[in-house]
Amino acid sequence: MMRPEGLPAESKIVLGAFDDGQLVAVVDLLRGFPNEHTAFIGLLEVHSHHQGRGYGGSTYGLVQRYVESTWPEVRTMRLAVVDTNAQVATGFWQRQGFQPTGEVRPYRYDKLESSARLYEKQLPEQSRS
Ligand SMILES: CC(C)(COP(=O)(O)OP(=O)(O)OC[C@H]1O[C@@H](n2cnc3c(N)ncnc32)[C@H](O)[C@@H]1OP(=O)(O)O)[C@@H](O)C(=O)NCCC(=O)NCCS
């Protein structure tokens, strides 16, 4: 349910990736955040029993295909990696073609205080025709 202030409810979707009817990954996705040409991945999580077997990469591929085919105004995929999760997530996102923007934001969730580093990937031009 959580989303940035001012973003309408219909701009947030949660997608599931299934293999043979079994849920293996979830994705939290925002349309038009922080601007109309950007989709923000709030979370991509593979079930702990299924990590390291290619599901994360193939789930991201499906997410990108979904954005390219249903949100034609989006040119950039964006996400934040929290420093406490950097060892797990940074290599994965770079493997999917994301690069650091250089922006660093304070991150607070419950009792955790850390920093989040922003990453972006430009979508290919032909996917928006
Ligand atoms: C991060 C996460 C999504 C990766 O999913 P996964 O199914 O384990 O990853 P895959 O097996 O699909 O790996 C895809 C590619 O990324 C690479 N990769 C994965 N984790 C990596 C890491 N920590 N460092 C370097 N490369 C990594 C893999 O080697 C693989 O490369 P390949 O395409 O050459 O084979 C998964 O571990 C996860 O859900 N972690 C907990 C939640 C989380 O941290 N999500 C990300 C922040 S939103």
The ligand as a Tripos MOL2 file, in Angstrom:
@<TRIPOS>MOLECULE
LIG
   48    50     1     0     0
SMALL
NO_CHARGES

@<TRIPOS>ATOM
      1 C1         18.9790   -9.7900   -5.4180 C.3       1 LIG1
      2 C2         18.0650  -10.9210   -5.9250 C.3       1 LIG1
      3 C3         16.7760  -10.3090   -6.5040 C.3       1 LIG1
      4 C4         18.7830  -11.6820   -7.0550 C.3       1 LIG1
      5 O1         17.9050  -12.7040   -7.5490 O.3       1 LIG1
      6 P1         18.4960  -14.1480   -7.9420 P.3       1 LIG1
      7 O2         17.3870  -14.9780   -8.4780 O.co2     1 LIG1
      8 O3         19.2290  -14.6960   -6.7550 O.co2     1 LIG1
      9 O4         19.5450  -13.7470   -9.0720 O.3       1 LIG1
     10 P2         19.8280  -14.5360  -10.4460 P.3       1 LIG1
     11 O5         20.1600  -15.9450  -10.1150 O.co2     1 LIG1
     12 O6         18.7040  -14.3080  -11.3830 O.co2     1 LIG1
     13 O7         21.1120  -13.7530  -10.9630 O.3       1 LIG1
     14 C5         21.0680  -12.9200  -12.1190 C.3       1 LIG1
     15 C6         22.4660  -12.4700  -12.4480 C.3       1 LIG1
     16 O8         22.9210  -11.5640  -11.4340 O.3       1 LIG1
     17 C7         24.1480  -12.0470  -10.8930 C.3       1 LIG1
     18 N1         24.1610  -11.7500   -9.4640 N.ar      1 LIG1
     19 C8         23.2050  -12.0550   -8.5650 C.ar      1 LIG1
     20 N2         23.5610  -11.6070   -7.3440 N.ar      1 LIG1
     21 C9         24.7830  -11.0240   -7.5130 C.ar      1 LIG1
     22 C10        25.7060  -10.3670   -6.6200 C.ar      1 LIG1
     23 N3         25.4380  -10.2260   -5.3270 N.pl3     1 LIG1
     24 N4         26.8550   -9.8890   -7.1340 N.ar      1 LIG1
     25 C11        27.1360  -10.0420   -8.4440 C.ar      1 LIG1
     26 N5         26.3080  -10.6200   -9.3340 N.ar      1 LIG1
     27 C12        25.1590  -11.1140   -8.8720 C.ar      1 LIG1
     28 C13        24.1350  -13.5410  -11.1220 C.3       1 LIG1
     29 O9         25.4440  -14.0700  -11.1540 O.3       1 LIG1
     30 C14        23.4610  -13.6370  -12.4710 C.3       1 LIG1
     31 O10        24.4040  -13.3600  -13.4980 O.3       1 LIG1
     32 P3         24.2790  -14.0630  -14.9610 P.3       1 LIG1
     33 O11        23.1190  -13.3580  -15.6170 O.co2     1 LIG1
     34 O12        25.5760  -13.7960  -15.5990 O.co2     1 LIG1
     35 O13        24.0190  -15.5210  -14.7050 O.co2     1 LIG1
     36 C15        17.7360  -11.9450   -4.8160 C.3       1 LIG1
     37 O14        18.9300  -12.4080   -4.2470 O.3       1 LIG1
     38 C16        16.8330  -11.3780   -3.7020 C.2       1 LIG1
     39 O15        15.6160  -11.4290   -3.8130 O.2       1 LIG1
     40 N6         17.4350  -10.8670   -2.6200 N.am      1 LIG1
     41 C17        16.6550  -10.3320   -1.4960 C.3       1 LIG1
     42 C18        15.8830   -9.0650   -1.8720 C.3       1 LIG1
     43 C19        16.7580   -7.9860   -2.4900 C.2       1 LIG1
     44 O16        17.8270   -7.6730   -1.9730 O.2       1 LIG1
     45 N7         16.2790   -7.4270   -3.6060 N.am      1 LIG1
     46 C20        17.0040   -6.3640   -4.3270 C.3       1 LIG1
     47 C21        16.7610   -5.0110   -3.7790 C.3       1 LIG1
     48 S1         15.2000   -4.3290   -4.2520 S.3       1 LIG1
@<TRIPOS>BOND
     1     1     2 1
     2     2     3 1
     3     2     4 1
     4     2    36 1
     5     4     5 1
     6     5     6 1
     7     6     7 2
     8     6     8 1
     9     6     9 1
    10     9    10 1
    11    10    11 2
    12    10    12 1
    13    10    13 1
    14    13    14 1
    15    14    15 1
    16    15    16 1
    17    15    30 1
    18    16    17 1
    19    17    18 1
    20    17    28 1
    21    18    19 ar
    22    18    27 ar
    23    19    20 ar
    24    20    21 ar
    25    21    22 ar
    26    21    27 ar
    27    22    23 1
    28    22    24 ar
    29    24    25 ar
    30    25    26 ar
    31    26    27 ar
    32    28    29 1
    33    28    30 1
    34    30    31 1
    35    31    32 1
    36    32    33 2
    37    32    34 1
    38    32    35 1
    39    36    37 1
    40    36    38 1
    41    38    39 2
    42    38    40 1
    43    40    41 1
    44    41    42 1
    45    42    43 1
    46    43    44 2
    47    43    45 1
    48    45    46 1
    49    46    47 1
    50    47    48 1
@<TRIPOS>SUBSTRUCTURE
     1 LIG1         1 GROUP 0 **** ****
